[in-house]
């Protein structure tokens, strides 16, 4: 289902949401999987989010451990989102009914009404569940926009200084294309290469992960955020997937399928290129002609502004959300149970016989 889930925008802080149990807090209830500033996040909330992200029946299904990994990741995302909801109340940030209705209509606009209802039923969800998820996501987006994005725009002086310092970069000897990438491989690496530590370990996991990322791009999640969170190329993931301007002579050496996808695409186009169980999601950012550039060219100024803003925004976003986490009291009950069971599936997380279809760790419809 292509529009059921609107992705959380805060997965960059999954790793920061560990387990910190307040000394004097009462014990969590039996159904709690986490407690955030005294508010419980129930197992049912996580299971519901999991069902929203489940692949359709017939797609590759994960092992019990992989399914639990997915739920743990979702729980950590919900923890961060709960912190943002608290901040929203402090800042008096909310969404209007009109905004929510538009997001709801957009989420299901490509799905016939009967198919939409059937999909909800298959996932044991309601329209109200979807609207609540959308509302929380929209509020989170507004907070990040106000507290991070608006404060990340560079000044004209900063743009000028960058150009003067790096003028040689703007004298191209040949035509070039600026691209960004998200790399997904079917082989699990020994070291973490992105912000969430997510790494596909099989062709089925890699395919599901690629589909999830493509859907989240359609839902409006910034390419750079997804690259930093999920790309399995450690070097470019740190830059939001940005590879900079690639000369045509270098691009000609790329695998034919990837090269042709870039050459035939317009700036702003995202394409999924698959080969041998691996996947590359490539964004064509801009195309540039050979020659010396200067700041009188709008495309040069815009490119510098975008680059500076992107780097500053990633830094500020991480610091802002980490600071929220540092000021909070969080008890990740599920994480503690998994540690105590030495990585085995604890009884509280065991799947029920009639459970909805499972999702791979990164899969979203």
Residue, then its C-alpha position, 0 to 999 in steps of 0.5 A: x500500500x503506497x500511502x498508508x504510512x507517513x514516515x516519522x521524521x525523527x529517526x536520526x535520533x534512534x540511537x540516542x534513545x537508550x534506557x535511563x530509568x529514574x530512581x524514584x519512578x514507579x514500576x511500568x505497567x505490564x503493557x508498557x514498552x517505554x516510559x517518557x517523562x512519566x508517560x507510558x508508551x504501550x506495546x499496543x502502540x508499537x504493534x500498531x505502528x508495526x502493522x502500518x509498516x508491514x509489507x503486503x502478504x506474499x512479500x518476504x517475511x522476517x525472522x522473529x528476531x528481525x521483526x523484534x528489531x523493527x519494533x525496537x526501532x519503531x519504539x525508539x522513533x515513537x520515544x523521540x516523537x513523544x519528546x517532540x509532542x511535549x515540546x509542541x505543547x510548550x511552543x503552542x504548536x498544533x495543526x489545523x483540521x484543514x491541514x490534517x484533512x489535506x494530509x489524509x487526502x494526500x495519503x490515500x489519493x492514489x488508492x481506490x476507496x474500496x482498496x483503501x478500506x480493505x488495506x486498513x482492515x488487513x492491517x487491523x487499523x482504522x482511519x482514526x489511527x491514520x489521522x492520529x499518526x498524521x497529526x503527530x507527524x505534522x506537528x513534529x515537522x512544524x517543530x523541526x521547521x521552526x527550531x531547526x530549518x528556519x535557523x539554518x539558512x546562511x547569510x549572504x556574507x557566508x555565501x560570499x565567503x564560501x565562494x571566495x574561499x573555494x573559487x577553484x571549485x567553481x571553475x569546471x573543466x568539463x560538464x558535470x552532474x551533482x548527485x546524491x545517493x542512498x546505497x543498500x547492499x544485501x550484506x551486513x557490514x561489521x561496522x555501523x555506517x549510518x545514524x540509525x545503524x540500519x543495515x540490510x543483511x539479505x537480498x530480501x531485506x535490501x529490497x524491502x529497505x529500498x521500497x521503504x525509502x522510496x515510499x518515504x521520499x514520496x511522503x516528503x521525507x528529505x533525501x538527505x535525512x534518509x541518506x544519513x539514516x539509512x545509506x550503507x555507504x558510510x562516507x556519503x551517508x555523513x553528508x546526506x548522500x551528497x557526492x558533489x559534482x561528478x565530471x562527465x568523464x568520471x560518470x562514464x566509468x559508473x555502471x551503465x544502468x546507474x550512469x544512464x539513469x543520471x544522464x537521462x534524468x532532470x534535476x530533482x529526479x530520484x531513481x531506484x537502480x538495482x543490480x545483483x541484490x544491491x540497490x542505489x537510490x540516486x538523486x540528480x541534484x543539478x547539472x552544470x556546464x564547463x567554465x568559470x562560475x561566479x556569484x552573479x549566476x543564481x544557480x551558483x548562489x543557490x547551490x552554495x546556500x543549499x550546501x551550507x544550509x544542509x550541513x548546518x541543518x543536519x548538525x543543528x537537528x542532531x544537537x536539538x533532538x539530542x538536547x531534548x533527549x538529555x533533558x528527558x527521563x526515558x525508560x526503554x523497557x523493551x530494550x532492557x528486556x532484550x538485554x536481560x534475555x541476551x538477545x532472545x525474544x522476551x515473553x512480552x514481545x512474543x508474536x501472537x498466533x493471529x498477528x498481522x503480517x510482519x515487517x522487515x526491520x526497515x520496511x514501510x509500505 
